[in-house]
Each structure stands twice: as C-alpha cells, then as structure tokens.
Amino acid sequence: MSEPDPTSAPVSDPAPAGGEGEAQALIRRQLAMLGRLAEAGLNIALVIERQVMAAEAAAPDAPPAPLGDLALAYGRVSRAVRLAVALQTRLLKDLQELDEAAVRRRRGAAAEAARDRQAREAARKTRVERIVGRLICEAFSDQADVDRLAEDLYERLDDDDIYGVLLDRPVSEIIELICRDLGIAPDWSRLAQEAWAEEEIRSGAAGAPLSGLRRLEPPAAAEPRPPDPGLATSRLDELRAAELRARSP
C-alpha cells in the first residue's frame, strides 16, 4: 500500500468570518442612524437659537427675558446631539478594530498558505532528488561522475528559471526533464511500478512519461459460448450410425 503524496495536498482556504461581516454591517447601519439623529438634533437646536435671536431683535432695549421652555428644549437637544456624536466615535473605533482584525486574519491566512506551499515544494524537491539520485547511481559506476551529476541535479532544482515552479509539474515530468539534461534514460516501465508513480497514476494527473505507458493487463477470459443445437444433433446422429454399424453382421 503506497503512502499518499504530501506534495499534492490542496491548500485549504480560510473560513469566511460571517459573524464579523455581520457586525461590520450592523455598525455601519448604526452609524448612519446616529448621523441622521445628530443632524436632526442640530437642526432643532438651530431653530431654537433662531427663536431666541428673533425675540432679542424684537426688543433690543428690553432686559433679557427668561428663556424658560426654550432653554430647557435647547439643553435637551444639545445633550442628545453630543451623545449621538460620542456614540459615533465609539462605533467608529469598534469598526476600525474589526477592519484591522480582518486584515490581520487575511495576512495570517496568506502567510500560512505561503508556508504550506513552501513545505510542499520542499517535499517534492526532496522526492525528485531521491529518485534521480538513485537513477544516477544506477547509470554511472564512477564516483566522480556520480558526484558531478548529483551536484548538477541540486543546482537545477534550486533554480526556478530552469524548470519553473515544481508544484506546477507532475513528479514524473520533472524527473524526465532532469534525466534528459543529465544524459540518463530511465526505464519508465520499471519506475511505473514504484509507489510514487502508482500514486501519481491514480491521481489522474500523471505526467507524460507515465501517461504514455500502456500497462499490460492480463487478457479477459472469454465468456463460454452456448452450444450450437445443430452441432449437437449432428453428433448424436453420428453416434447412432456408429452404433448401428457395430450391431450389423
């Protein structure tokens, strides 16, 4: 039983923060309502102010009269406006904290995805190094040639400009490209029987070296054909004729 390929694991997306989005939408609606209340309260306060100024203009030489209900109404409206503004400030702070938390979460998810991709790339590189290194040792008996080709292998895998991003290619395809550059001709019919190759074939995303192979399967057993009634009758007639000949003197 072959082990699953750790380099083919999909990257999981972070779960959407539905509660956080609802909280942000609610705060924005509350800010809009507080804005309307503050504006309405300010308009009422301005109306009261104009009434006081009109009374003073009508009798400029008269001593100031007590404001009474106007002063009481103006005080209440002023407090309501100040309270609305204070609540707006508090809600804006809460909204900013939610936005910053969402940014931190997105950055954390992006960093985690990058670390996961790097780990999968490293695992795939290690797998390719191990397989091609074994092929080098099988193809060359001179240790100097083995060391030289192994060094060339490591340099090629470390240079993305040569083969591109490793996760964008199947393992078999990377092995084929490297072996071609190193002058090695792998026996793909033999490699196809190894665990990593079988796993790649089962994944449905096998590279050209493996997908091009025609795996020999034992021929299916032919289904038994029903007996021909005509042949059975002819055989029976032959047996009867032979029996009659044996009885005749």
C-alpha positions in Angstrom: 0.0 0.0 0.0 1.6 3.3 -1.1 1.7 6.4 1.0 -0.2 9.5 -0.1 1.8 12.1 -1.9 2.2 15.0 0.7 3.1 17.4 -2.1 -0.3 17.0 -3.8 -2.4 18.1 -0.8 -4.7 21.0 -1.6 -4.3 24.3 0.1 -7.3 24.9 2.3 -8.9 28.4 2.2 -9.7 30.2 5.5 -13.3 30.0 6.5 -15.1 33.3 5.9 -15.8 35.3 9.1 -19.6 35.6 8.7 -20.2 36.9 12.2 -17.5 39.6 11.8 -19.0 40.7 8.5 -22.5 41.0 10.1 -21.1 43.0 12.9 -19.4 45.4 10.5 -22.7 45.8 8.5 -24.6 46.5 11.7 -22.1 49.1 12.9 -22.4 50.9 9.6 -26.2 51.0 9.8 -26.0 52.3 13.4 -23.5 55.0 12.3 -26.0 56.1 9.6 -28.8 56.3 12.1 -26.8 58.2 14.6 -25.7 60.6 11.8 -29.3 61.3 11.0 -30.2 61.8 14.7 -27.3 64.1 15.2 -28.3 66.1 12.1 -31.9 66.3 13.2 -30.9 67.4 16.7 -28.6 70.1 15.3 -31.4 71.4 13.1 -33.8 71.6 16.1 -31.1 73.4 18.1 -30.7 75.9 15.3 -34.4 76.5 15.2 -34.4 77.3 19.0 -31.4 79.5 18.5 -33.2 81.5 15.8 -36.3 81.9 18.0 -34.1 83.3 20.8 -32.4 85.7 18.4 -35.7 86.8 17.0 -37.0 87.6 20.4 -34.0 89.6 21.2 -34.2 91.5 18.0 -37.8 92.4 18.6 -37.0 94.3 21.8 -33.3 95.1 21.8 -33.6 97.6 24.7 -35.6 95.4 26.9 -33.9 93.5 29.7 -33.3 89.8 28.8 -36.3 87.7 29.5 -36.0 84.2 31.0 -35.8 81.6 28.2 -37.9 79.1 30.1 -39.0 76.2 27.8 -36.7 77.3 25.0 -33.7 76.9 27.2 -34.9 73.6 28.5 -35.5 72.3 25.0 -32.2 73.6 23.8 -30.3 71.8 26.6 -32.0 68.5 25.9 -31.4 68.7 22.2 -27.7 69.7 22.8 -27.2 66.7 25.1 -28.8 64.4 22.5 -26.5 65.7 19.8 -23.4 65.3 22.0 -24.5 61.7 22.9 -25.0 60.8 19.2 -21.6 62.2 18.3 -20.0 60.3 21.2 -21.7 57.1 20.2 -20.5 57.6 16.6 -16.9 58.0 17.8 -17.2 54.7 19.8 -18.7 52.8 16.9 -16.1 54.1 14.5 -13.4 52.8 16.9 -15.1 49.4 17.0 -15.4 49.3 13.2 -11.7 50.2 12.9 -10.8 47.3 15.2 -12.9 44.9 13.2 -11.3 46.0 10.0 -7.8 45.7 11.5 -8.7 42.2 12.7 -9.9 41.2 9.3 -6.7 42.5 7.7 -4.6 40.5 10.3 -6.6 37.4 9.6 -6.1 37.7 5.8 -2.4 38.3 6.2 -2.1 35.4 8.5 -4.0 33.1 6.1 -1.8 34.3 3.2 1.3 33.6 5.3 0.1 30.2 6.3 -0.7 29.4 2.6 2.8 30.5 1.6 4.4 28.3 4.3 2.3 25.4 3.2 3.3 25.8 -0.4 7.0 26.1 0.5 6.7 22.9 2.6 5.1 21.1 -0.3 7.7 22.4 -2.8 10.5 21.2 -0.4 8.8 17.8 -0.1 8.5 17.4 -3.8 12.1 18.6 -4.4 13.3 16.0 -1.8 11.4 13.3 -3.6 12.8 14.2 -7.0 16.3 14.4 -5.6 16.0 10.9 -4.1 14.6 9.3 -7.2 17.0 11.0 -9.7 19.9 10.4 -7.3 19.2 6.7 -7.3 19.0 6.7 -11.1 22.4 8.4 -11.3 23.9 5.8 -9.1 22.4 3.1 -11.3 23.6 4.6 -14.5 27.2 5.5 -13.5 29.7 3.5 -11.7 32.4 6.1 -11.4 32.0 8.0 -8.2 33.4 11.2 -9.7 30.6 11.1 -12.3 28.0 10.4 -9.7 29.2 13.4 -7.5 29.3 15.7 -10.6 25.8 14.8 -11.7 24.4 14.9 -8.2 25.7 18.5 -7.8 24.2 19.4 -11.2 20.9 17.9 -10.0 20.8 20.0 -6.8 21.7 23.2 -8.7 18.9 22.6 -11.3 16.3 22.0 -8.7 17.3 25.2 -6.8 17.0 27.4 -9.9 13.3 28.1 -10.7 14.3 29.6 -14.1 15.2 26.2 -15.4 12.1 24.1 -14.7 9.8 26.7 -13.2 7.7 26.1 -10.1 8.0 22.5 -9.1 4.3 22.3 -7.9 3.2 23.2 -11.4 4.5 19.9 -12.9 4.0 16.2 -12.0 6.9 14.5 -10.4 7.4 12.2 -13.4 7.7 15.1 -15.8 10.3 16.8 -13.6 12.3 13.6 -13.4 12.1 13.2 -17.2 13.4 16.8 -17.8 16.3 16.4 -15.4 17.3 13.0 -16.7 17.2 14.3 -20.2 19.6 17.1 -19.3 21.9 14.8 -17.3 22.0 12.2 -20.1 20.1 9.5 -18.3 17.5 7.3 -19.9 15.2 5.9 -17.2 13.3 2.7 -17.6 9.8 4.1 -17.1 8.1 0.7 -17.3 10.1 -0.2 -14.1 9.6 3.2 -12.5 5.9 3.0 -13.1 5.7 0.1 -10.6 7.1 2.2 -7.7 4.8 3.6 -5.1 5.2 7.3 -6.0 4.4 6.5 -9.7 1.4 4.4 -8.9 0.1 7.2 -6.6 0.6 9.7 -9.5 -1.2 7.5 -11.9 -4.1 7.0 -9.5 -4.4 10.8 -9.0 -5.4 11.2 -12.7 -2.7 13.8 -13.2 0.2 11.6 -14.3 3.0 13.3 -16.3 3.7 12.4 -19.9 6.3 9.7 -19.1 3.7 7.7 -17.1 0.6 8.6 -19.0 2.2 7.4 -22.2 2.8 3.9 -20.9 0.5 1.1 -21.9 0.2 -1.1 -18.8 -0.1 -4.8 -19.8 -3.2 -6.3 -18.2 -4.0 -10.0 -18.3 -6.5 -10.7 -21.1 -10.0 -11.1 -20.0 -11.3 -14.7 -20.0 -13.6 -15.3 -23.0 -17.2 -16.0 -22.0 -18.3 -19.5 -22.8 -20.4 -19.7 -25.9 -23.7 -21.5 -25.7 -23.7 -24.9 -27.5 -24.9 -24.9 -31.1 -28.1 -27.1 -31.3 -27.2 -28.1 -34.9 -23.8 -29.4 -33.9 -25.3 -31.4 -31.0 -27.8 -33.0 -33.4 -25.2 -33.9 -35.9 -23.0 -35.5 -33.2 -26.0 -37.5 -32.0 -26.7 -38.8 -35.5 -23.1 -39.9 -35.9 -23.2 -41.8 -32.6 -26.4 -43.6 -33.6 -24.9 -44.5 -37.1 -21.8 -45.9 -35.4 -23.9 -48.0 -33.0 -25.9 -49.4 -35.9 -22.8 -50.3 -37.8 -21.4 -52.1 -34.8 -24.6 -54.2 -34.5 -24.8 -55.2 -38.2 -23.2 -58.6 -39.0 
